[in-house]
Amino acid sequence: MHFFIQKELFNLLPDLTIGVVIATGLDNTRSSGEIDRLLEQAVETLKKNFVGEKAQDHPRIKPWRNAFSKLGISGSKFPSSIESMARRILKGDPFPRINPLVDLYNSISLKYLVPMGGHDLDTLQGNIYLRFAEGWEPFTPMGGGETITVPKGELVYRDDSEVLTRNWVWRQCDKDKATEKTKNIFIPIDVLGDVGKERAVEIINELSEWIPKYLGGTIFSAILNRETVSLDLPL
C-alpha cells in the first residue's frame, strides 16, 4: 500500500506539510480514564484560552479559510473539521466521546488546533491519495446518508474505490471510521505553513507516545511535503 499526494496541490499551497502516523496492532476495546481526562483538558483549555470571538477568526484556524479559498472551497459552507470542533465547544455543546482511539487523537487535534482524522486501514481498497477528484468517485458520509459522486476538481482523500474525506478536511466517509474493532489506522496530519511545519513533528511525537501507551501497537511515522510526495506504507 502507498500514499500519494498530487504534486499540483503544492503549486497552490507550497508550504503545506502532511504528517503521517500509522498505528498497527491496536486494542481499541479498553476504556481509559486517562484518555478521558486528556480530552476533557483539551476542551477546557480551548474554552479558557481561545483567541477571538468566532472559531474561524483564530490565528490557527483562519489559515484554513484562506487555503480553502485558494482551492475553490467555501469555508463557510464546508468548514474544516477543526473549525467545526472549536465552534461546537465555544457554543457550549457537549463534546462527543466516540472510542478511546478517536478521543485520543481528538484531544491532540484540539490541543494544536490542527484537523485530524483516522482511517481504518483494513477497510481500504488499494492505495491512499490526497488529490483532486477525477469526477467518478463515490462518497458515503459518516453516519450514513445518500451516496453521491464527488465533483471533479474537489480536493479529497480517497483510496482506489471511493472518497474517504470530502473537501480535504471537511467530512469523512462511513466505511473507514475508527471503531472499537479497529486494529490498524492511518492518521494524516495536515499542517499549513501559517500554522508552522513544526506542529507536524510535535503531533507525531505525541501520537507516537500516547497511542502505544494507552492502546498498544506499533507506530510508523513520516512527513511529506513538496519535495516528498509519496510514501510506502509498512503493512
N, C-alpha and C positions, 0 to 999 in steps of 0.2 A: 504494500500500500504506500502511496506517495501523497504529498501535499504540495499543490502548485498554486502560486499567486500569479495572476495575469500581469505581465510586465507593464502594460499600458496604464494600470492603476497608479503607478509611480510617476507618470507624467503629470497627473493631477495632484498627487499628494507625495512629493518626493521625500519627505521626512517621515513617512509612515514606517512604523516598526510593528511587526507581528511576532509576539512571543508564542511559543507552543509548549504545552505541557501534556505529555502522555502518561497516564497512570494505569498500570495493569495489575491484575490480581487483587482488586479491592474487595473489601467486605463492607457493603453499604447497608447492611441489615441491622447493625447495632446502633442504638441511640447514644448520644454523647452530650452530657451536661456541659462539657467544656465547649463544644461547638455551639450549643445554645447560647452560652454566655458570650462567645465571640461575636455572634450575630447581634445579640442584644446590645453589646457595647458599641458595635459599628453603627447601629441605628441611633442610639442615644448621642454618640459623638457627632453624627451628621446633624442631628437636630440642634445641638448646642453651638456648633462651630460653623454652620452653613453661612457662606458669604453671599449676600444678595437676597432679594425677596422672592424671586422666581427661580425654579430649578435651572431653566435654560440660560440664566444670566451668570451662573457660577463660572469662574475662570477656567475650571477644568471640564465643564460641561459645554460651555458656549462653543469651544472649538469644533464640537460635533455638528452643531448647527452650520458652522462655516464650511466644514468638509462636506456635509450633505448638500449644501448649496452648490458646491463645485461639481458634485456628482448628479445634479438634477433631481435630488430627493427633497421633498418637502419636510423640513424638520418639525413643523407644527403638526402635520398630518401623520408622519411616521417618526416620532421621536426615538432617539437611541434608547436602548434598554436602561442605561444608567440614568438618563433624564427621567424616564418613567418611574424608576425605583425611587429616585430622590423626590419627585413630585408626590408620590404616594406617602412617603414619610413626612414631608412638610405639611401635607394636608391633615396629618394625624390619623390616617388609616392604618389598621393593623398590618404589620409586615408578615407575609405568609411564611410558614415553616413547611418545607417540602420533604426533604430527607437529608441525612447527615452530609452527603457529598454536596448537594446543591446549597444547603445552608452554609457550608464552609466556604465555597467559592463566592457565594453572595456576600458574605461578610468581608471578604477581601476586595471584592468589586466596590462595595460601599466605602471601605477604608480609603481606597486610592481613587475613587470616582472614575473608574475605567470599566467599560462594558465587558462582561464576560459571560460565557455560556458553555455548557458541556454537551458533547455529542457522544452517545453510546456507540463505541466502535463496532460492537457485534451486530448492530442493526444496519450498518452502512454497506453500500454496494460499490466496489471498485475503489477509486481514488477520491481524495477530497480536494476541492478547489475554492479559492476566493477569486471570482471572476465576474465579468459582465454576462448576464444571461443571454442565451442564443435565441430564446423565444419559443422553445419547445418544452421547457422544464416545468413539471407539475409541482405544486406546493399544497400541503395539507396542514393547516395551522395547529399548533399545540392545543390540546383540549378538544380537538375535533372541529368539524365545520366543513364547508364546501371546499373541495379540491379545485384549484384554479391553475391556469397556465400563466407563468410569470412573464411580464412584458420583456421583450428584447431590450438589452442595454441596461437593465437594472443590476446593480452590484449585489451579488449573493454569495453565500457559502452554499456549496452543493456537492453531492457525490456524483457517481456516474448515472444515477437514475432520477434524482429529483433535488429540489431546492431544500436545503437544511435551514437557512436563515434568510428571510427576505430583507430587502433594503439594508443590506450589510449587517447591522446590529440592531434591527428593529424587532422582528418576531421570528421565533424558532418553529420548526415543524414538529409534528407529533411523534413521528416514528423513532427519533433518536434521542428523545428526552431521557435524562438520567432518572432511574427508578431504583428501588431497593434491590432489584436484580442486577443492576449494572456492575460489571466487574472490570471493564476496560473503557477508559474515557479519553476523548480528545478535547482539550481546552485551549482555544485560541485566545490570545490576549492582544487586543487591538489598541495601539497607543499612537496618538497623533503627536507630531513634532511639538505643538504648542504645550502639550502636557509633559513632554520630556521622555526621551527614549530610555532613560534610566529607570523609569517606572516599570518597564517590562522586566528588567533584571530583578527588581525588588519583589515584584509579584511572583515571578518564577521561583525565587528563593523561598518565599513564604509557602507557596503551594508545595514545593519540594520537601519542606519540613513538616508541614501540618497534615498533608494527606497520609503519608506513611504513619505518622504518629497516631492519628485517630482511626484510620481506615485500613492500614496495612498497605501492601502492594509495593510496586517498584515504579520509580519515576524516570522518565526521559524528558529532556527539555532542549529547546533550541530557539534561536532568534533569527527571523527573516527580515530582509529589507530590500532596497532596490538593487543591491549587489548580490543578494542570495534569495532567489525567488522560488526555490523548490527544496523539498526535504523528503528523504526516505524514512518512513515511519518504522520503528523497530518492533514489528509484530510477527 
